[in-house]
Amino acid sequence: MVRYHLKIEYDGRPYVGWQRQEKGMSVQQSIEEAVIQFSGEPASLFVAGRTDKGVHALYQSAHLDLTKDWSIDRVRDALNAKLRPHPISILSAEIVDEEFHARFSAKERAYMYRITNRRSPLTVDRGLSWWVPVPLDLEPMRDATEVLLGKHDFSTFRATACQANSPVKTLDQLDVTWEGQEIRIYTRARSFLYHQVRNIVGSLKMVGSGKWTKDDLKKALGAKDRRAGGPTVPADGLYLTNVVY
């Protein structure tokens, strides 16, 4: 068997998420069907991090095993050919040793969240960014991020459906930037809880709109209770941007 590591980009709007589900087409199913079409053999994809319905990826990481030793260019190009017209692109393929695992070998995952902060509604970016027509103050949002950096019990920002063994995570990066008409929030950690990023963004939006202060965010974190946190923001603006090995 030969193990291939794939780097993948996709628009999450048409899909029920990364993982195969009975209720609709997933990114995983789309790629696995393309693998069968080009190679003639079934293969299971193992992913660095499962994304939800509507979440996008600029760099998703997955691996699969095939019996034949295909060239990496052939794997990339054949999969892209079979994936048309799906909004999924195999950016690269490489052969790795059998010790490599897309999920368990990953040391870090990075996400970006896009907020379009303007009065006029979205057109070309609809479904690709979260539209917030109420003005947000960037500086209090930036200042509040330090509350969440480092190792904490993130129960306040954990979805009730989260299956992680522990709510304790270490947030290595949480930056808020202004780019054109967009606020972009960049975050990085070894792993995240279910909906953790979207719930953090919802709480930072509360700070930016003046409804919360930095102390309010600190109290919410200390409550260790999802009901104390801000809202879960839409999946539209969330992008997986990198996986580090």
One Martini backbone bead per residue (centre of mass of N, CA, C, O) as a GRO file, in nm:
protein
  245
    1MET     BB    1   0.099   0.035   0.018
    2VAL     BB    2   0.011   0.380  -0.048
    3ARG     BB    3   0.068   0.698   0.095
    4TYR     BB    4  -0.138   0.992   0.070
    5HIS     BB    5  -0.098   1.345   0.074
    6LEU     BB    6  -0.351   1.593   0.097
    7LYS     BB    7  -0.418   1.912  -0.040
    8ILE     BB    8  -0.713   2.117   0.032
    9GLU     BB    9  -0.972   2.295  -0.147
   10TYR     BB   10  -1.288   2.466  -0.036
   11ASP     BB   11  -1.632   2.511  -0.081
   12GLY     BB   12  -1.887   2.471   0.171
   13ARG     BB   13  -2.181   2.536   0.064
   14PRO     BB   14  -2.280   2.244  -0.080
   15TYR     BB   15  -2.225   2.112   0.207
   16VAL     BB   16  -2.253   1.909   0.510
   17GLY     BB   17  -1.945   1.870   0.505
   18TRP     BB   18  -1.693   1.659   0.534
   19GLN     BB   19  -1.857   1.429   0.635
   20ARG     BB   20  -2.022   1.162   0.596
   21GLN     BB   21  -2.374   1.155   0.495
   22GLU     BB   22  -2.715   1.089   0.444
   23LYS     BB   23  -2.828   1.404   0.386
   24GLY     BB   24  -2.564   1.448   0.195
   25MET     BB   25  -2.311   1.603   0.049
   26SER     BB   26  -1.964   1.564   0.081
   27VAL     BB   27  -1.636   1.606   0.062
   28GLN     BB   28  -1.545   1.319   0.109
   29GLN     BB   29  -1.729   1.180  -0.098
   30SER     BB   30  -1.630   1.328  -0.349
   31ILE     BB   31  -1.333   1.224  -0.332
   32GLU     BB   32  -1.382   0.916  -0.311
   33GLU     BB   33  -1.523   0.897  -0.588
   34ALA     BB   34  -1.276   1.000  -0.750
   35VAL     BB   35  -1.086   0.771  -0.675
   36ILE     BB   36  -1.245   0.542  -0.810
   37GLN     BB   37  -1.247   0.661  -1.101
   38PHE     BB   38  -0.922   0.664  -1.133
   39SER     BB   39  -0.830   0.373  -0.977
   40GLY     BB   40  -1.062   0.140  -0.899
   41GLU     BB   41  -1.050   0.208  -0.581
   42PRO     BB   42  -1.122   0.207  -0.264
   43ALA     BB   43  -1.115   0.489  -0.024
   44SER     BB   44  -1.009   0.634   0.280
   45LEU     BB   45  -1.041   0.937   0.442
   46PHE     BB   46  -0.809   1.123   0.646
   47VAL     BB   47  -0.847   1.396   0.867
   48ALA     BB   48  -0.750   1.673   1.047
   49GLY     BB   49  -1.045   1.833   1.016
   50ARG     BB   50  -1.372   1.866   1.066
   51THR     BB   51  -1.607   2.030   0.880
   52ASP     BB   52  -1.875   2.213   0.853
   53LYS     BB   53  -2.139   2.340   0.736
   54GLY     BB   54  -2.004   2.599   0.524
   55VAL     BB   55  -1.713   2.541   0.557
   56HIS     BB   56  -1.390   2.633   0.472
   57ALA     BB   57  -1.084   2.569   0.259
   58LEU     BB   58  -0.737   2.642   0.195
   59TYR     BB   59  -0.620   2.401   0.403
   60GLN     BB   60  -0.652   2.075   0.378
   61SER     BB   61  -0.596   1.750   0.543
   62ALA     BB   62  -0.519   1.427   0.386
   63HIS     BB   63  -0.544   1.062   0.378
   64LEU     BB   64  -0.445   0.775   0.168
   65ASP     BB   65  -0.477   0.436   0.041
   66LEU     BB   66  -0.291   0.262  -0.218
   67THR     BB   67  -0.176   0.002  -0.416
   68LYS     BB   68  -0.072   0.202  -0.617
   69ASP     BB   69   0.214   0.371  -0.766
   70TRP     BB   70   0.155   0.680  -0.806
   71SER     BB   71   0.193   0.974  -0.915
   72ILE     BB   72   0.147   1.280  -0.778
   73ASP     BB   73   0.043   1.424  -1.033
   74ARG     BB   74  -0.173   1.216  -1.106
   75VAL     BB   75  -0.342   1.239  -0.853
   76ARG     BB   76  -0.407   1.536  -0.868
   77ASP     BB   77  -0.519   1.555  -1.167
   78ALA     BB   78  -0.731   1.327  -1.156
   79LEU     BB   79  -0.900   1.438  -0.927
   80ASN     BB   80  -0.968   1.712  -1.054
   81ALA     BB   81  -1.114   1.592  -1.299
   82LYS     BB   82  -1.334   1.426  -1.129
   83LEU     BB   83  -1.445   1.684  -0.957
   84ARG     BB   84  -1.586   1.794  -1.173
   85PRO     BB   85  -1.771   2.081  -1.053
   86HIS     BB   86  -1.651   2.088  -0.792
   87PRO     BB   87  -1.546   2.304  -0.514
   88ILE     BB   88  -1.263   2.126  -0.554
   89SER     BB   89  -0.905   2.120  -0.462
   90ILE     BB   90  -0.603   1.971  -0.542
   91LEU     BB   91  -0.300   2.101  -0.461
   92SER     BB   92  -0.166   1.827  -0.343
   93ALA     BB   93   0.069   1.544  -0.360
   94GLU     BB   94   0.210   1.293  -0.131
   95ILE     BB   95   0.445   1.074  -0.021
   96VAL     BB   96   0.415   0.874   0.271
   97ASP     BB   97   0.445   0.728   0.551
   98GLU     BB   98   0.275   0.504   0.767
   99GLU     BB   99   0.300   0.710   1.018
  100PHE     BB  100   0.121   0.894   0.884
  101HIS     BB  101  -0.136   1.132   1.012
  102ALA     BB  102  -0.353   1.380   0.958
  103ARG     BB  103  -0.444   1.401   1.260
  104PHE     BB  104  -0.216   1.282   1.470
  105SER     BB  105   0.036   1.453   1.336
  106ALA     BB  106  -0.076   1.713   1.417
  107LYS     BB  107   0.031   2.032   1.573
  108GLU     BB  108  -0.154   2.237   1.393
  109ARG     BB  109  -0.427   2.479   1.369
  110ALA     BB  110  -0.583   2.710   1.130
  111TYR     BB  111  -0.790   3.008   1.142
  112MET     BB  112  -1.041   3.205   0.964
  113TYR     BB  113  -1.242   3.509   1.009
  114ARG     BB  114  -1.503   3.673   0.826
  115ILE     BB  115  -1.595   4.027   0.842
  116THR     BB  116  -1.843   4.229   0.705
  117ASN     BB  117  -1.827   4.587   0.784
  118ARG     BB  118  -2.132   4.701   0.662
  119ARG     BB  119  -2.426   4.830   0.545
  120SER     BB  120  -2.408   4.670   0.297
  121PRO     BB  121  -2.478   4.401   0.141
  122LEU     BB  122  -2.409   4.106   0.008
  123THR     BB  123  -2.286   3.933  -0.286
  124VAL     BB  124  -2.014   3.777  -0.377
  125ASP     BB  125  -1.978   3.705  -0.045
  126ARG     BB  126  -2.201   3.521  -0.018
  127GLY     BB  127  -2.106   3.265   0.208
  128LEU     BB  128  -1.789   3.398   0.270
  129SER     BB  129  -1.923   3.597   0.482
  130TRP     BB  130  -1.998   3.802   0.758
  131TRP     BB  131  -2.265   4.013   0.799
  132VAL     BB  132  -2.210   4.341   0.965
  133PRO     BB  133  -2.383   4.649   0.994
  134VAL     BB  134  -2.264   4.703   1.263
  135PRO     BB  135  -2.044   4.876   1.417
  136LEU     BB  136  -1.701   4.798   1.487
  137ASP     BB  137  -1.460   4.790   1.746
  138LEU     BB  138  -1.138   4.689   1.725
  139GLU     BB  139  -0.975   4.750   1.988
  140PRO     BB  140  -1.144   4.591   2.201
  141MET     BB  141  -1.106   4.322   2.059
  142ARG     BB  142  -0.801   4.306   2.078
  143ASP     BB  143  -0.779   4.335   2.388
  144ALA     BB  144  -0.964   4.077   2.457
  145THR     BB  145  -0.787   3.835   2.351
  146GLU     BB  146  -0.598   3.791   2.606
  147VAL     BB  147  -0.804   3.623   2.772
  148LEU     BB  148  -0.781   3.356   2.563
  149LEU     BB  149  -0.499   3.311   2.588
  150GLY     BB  150  -0.401   3.000   2.622
  151LYS     BB  151  -0.477   2.804   2.901
  152HIS     BB  152  -0.815   2.662   2.909
  153ASP     BB  153  -1.145   2.649   2.999
  154PHE     BB  154  -1.382   2.623   2.709
  155SER     BB  155  -1.691   2.572   2.784
  156THR     BB  156  -1.824   2.844   2.683
  157PHE     BB  157  -1.710   2.752   2.367
  158ARG     BB  158  -1.886   2.484   2.377
  159ALA     BB  159  -2.060   2.263   2.235
  160THR     BB  160  -2.296   2.035   2.333
  161ALA     BB  161  -2.189   1.821   2.096
  162CYS     BB  162  -1.926   1.780   2.214
  163GLN     BB  163  -1.663   1.500   2.221
  164ALA     BB  164  -1.454   1.592   2.396
  165ASN     BB  165  -1.278   1.501   2.679
  166SER     BB  166  -1.181   1.811   2.694
  167PRO     BB  167  -1.201   2.175   2.754
  168VAL     BB  168  -0.893   2.190   2.736
  169LYS     BB  169  -0.707   2.457   2.586
  170THR     BB  170  -0.456   2.602   2.356
  171LEU     BB  171  -0.415   2.937   2.266
  172ASP     BB  172  -0.173   3.079   2.041
  173GLN     BB  173  -0.388   3.250   1.860
  174LEU     BB  174  -0.546   3.599   1.854
  175ASP     BB  175  -0.637   3.793   1.581
  176VAL     BB  176  -0.723   4.138   1.493
  177THR     BB  177  -0.818   4.266   1.170
  178TRP     BB  178  -0.795   4.519   0.910
  179GLU     BB  179  -0.941   4.460   0.570
  180GLY     BB  180  -1.086   4.700   0.453
  181GLN     BB  181  -1.419   4.572   0.508
  182GLU     BB  182  -1.258   4.375   0.702
  183ILE     BB  183  -1.272   4.143   0.956
  184ARG     BB  184  -0.998   3.949   1.087
  185ILE     BB  185  -0.971   3.624   1.239
  186TYR     BB  186  -0.692   3.473   1.399
  187THR     BB  187  -0.626   3.120   1.469
  188ARG     BB  188  -0.430   2.898   1.700
  189ALA     BB  189  -0.395   2.533   1.742
  190ARG     BB  190  -0.386   2.207   1.797
  191SER     BB  191  -0.692   2.226   1.902
  192PHE     BB  192  -1.057   2.208   1.885
  193LEU     BB  193  -1.360   2.274   1.962
  194TYR     BB  194  -1.681   2.261   1.909
  195HIS     BB  195  -1.735   2.586   1.795
  196GLN     BB  196  -1.512   2.768   1.919
  197VAL     BB  197  -1.460   2.988   1.707
  198ARG     BB  198  -1.757   3.087   1.667
  199ASN     BB  199  -1.792   3.164   1.973
  200ILE     BB  200  -1.564   3.367   1.993
  201VAL     BB  201  -1.661   3.561   1.774
  202GLY     BB  202  -1.932   3.626   1.910
  203SER     BB  203  -1.795   3.760   2.161
  204LEU     BB  204  -1.626   3.976   2.010
  205LYS     BB  205  -1.872   4.117   1.889
  206MET     BB  206  -1.983   4.216   2.160
  207VAL     BB  207  -1.743   4.403   2.207
  208GLY     BB  208  -1.749   4.571   1.935
  209SER     BB  209  -2.061   4.672   1.999
  210GLY     BB  210  -2.066   4.734   2.334
  211LYS     BB  211  -2.202   4.496   2.514
  212TRP     BB  212  -1.906   4.434   2.591
  213THR     BB  213  -1.634   4.366   2.786
  214LYS     BB  214  -1.346   4.237   2.885
  215ASP     BB  215  -1.467   4.143   3.159
  216ASP     BB  216  -1.703   3.986   3.041
  217LEU     BB  217  -1.527   3.777   2.897
  218LYS     BB  218  -1.386   3.674   3.151
  219LYS     BB  219  -1.645   3.577   3.293
  220ALA     BB  220  -1.734   3.380   3.075
  221LEU     BB  221  -1.491   3.194   3.093
  222GLY     BB  222  -1.521   3.136   3.409
  223ALA     BB  223  -1.807   2.992   3.396
  224LYS     BB  224  -1.814   2.728   3.223
  225ASP     BB  225  -2.068   2.824   3.026
  226ARG     BB  226  -2.242   2.846   2.741
  227ARG     BB  227  -2.461   3.060   2.845
  228ALA     BB  228  -2.225   3.291   2.884
  229GLY     BB  229  -2.192   3.322   2.591
  230GLY     BB  230  -2.185   3.389   2.285
  231PRO     BB  231  -2.273   3.353   1.980
  232THR     BB  232  -2.314   3.156   1.703
  233VAL     BB  233  -2.174   3.190   1.418
  234PRO     BB  234  -2.156   3.165   1.105
  235ALA     BB  235  -1.994   2.961   0.869
  236ASP     BB  236  -1.920   3.149   0.625
  237GLY     BB  237  -1.636   3.286   0.761
  238LEU     BB  238  -1.496   3.001   0.777
  239TYR     BB  239  -1.139   2.899   0.774
  240LEU     BB  240  -0.916   2.669   0.681
  241THR     BB  241  -0.553   2.747   0.653
  242ASN     BB  242  -0.391   2.527   0.843
  243VAL     BB  243  -0.146   2.251   0.870
  244VAL     BB  244   0.082   2.128   1.110
  245TYR     BB  245   0.386   1.891   1.120
   0.00000   0.00000   0.00000
